[in-house]
Amino acid sequence: MTHPRTPNRAAAATLAALLLLAGCGSTTKGSAPTADAGAGTAKADPNAPIKEGLKVAFLPKEIDNPYEALMDRGGITAVGELKGEGKEVGPSDASASSQVSYITTLVQQRQDAIVIAANDPDAVAPALREAMAEGVAVVTVDSDAAHDARRVFVNQADSEEIGRSQIRMISQQIGGRGKIAVLSATPNATNQNTWIEFMRDELDKPEHAGIELVKVAYGDDDDQKSFQETQALLQSTPDLKGIVAPTTVGISAAARYLSTSPQKGKVALTGLGTPNQMRQFVKDGTVTAFALWDPEELGYLAGYAAAALASGRITGAQGEVFEAGSLGERTIGEHGEVILGPPTTFDAANIDDYDF
């Protein structure tokens, strides 16, 4: 798991007001899942042993996405600590239905649990319901599926605060006035759309009356398309003052474009990115500040949740508690959600303290 270079993470970072999980593994094969994310009639046994020979598959939005790779690496580490076998499989594109065939194959391979970052909450739902009916523990991470298609959702942070914080950050960077755009991932990404909804709501507040959201563009979590969408935004709105990219692929592609364009230093860019992706752009003045949680810790938490769910230690019911290795004890919240914790705001003062 990735750790900051400083000995005390909490002291080294400025926490942003922006981040997860839990589950059910005692469903027997052939039984139908309940119609909600809760545990139905299943009962948790907190003292149950971790299933011997545990097999957990991690299904990212896109196999070549660096953020997803870090997240799944953390999950595989967690499963390994429990003497189980973890693996990552997934599509090479982030289309709505691209994950469905992988879910079907993983069920056929008799995986004990699937941890999925859903590209589309509804497109994957029928296949996930079938997986649960076959006794597979289903955990969503980073981006949720329909509630009745999983038992636990490992979320990065409180969704409302992530969205609102992005607007507060860009407002500070552009002096509270001007036109802005959002560079999102895919049009159906649950997490992105939820954050954008709260961004719009935050913009309705009187203190942001001077800011106008002119467009939401979609880079499909593809580096080249995100790069091109950034170029298109600047061409279509010459007086654009800022871009919010709540996606690690999008923010790094946008920064790369801005760093060599005449708009460098004139158009503010913020969003969600990893320190290693964004370090050069902070140091060369392209980006002032951005935020993120540790994606490996997010996956690590999801891995422990999946193991607890598949072993019957939890069912996904609100109030259940499970151990998550080095992250300590975690409690399942409403609708089977577990929160990782607040992310960090990265800027020139602290970015060299982190390595992920």
Disulfide bonds with the S-S distance in Angstrom:
none
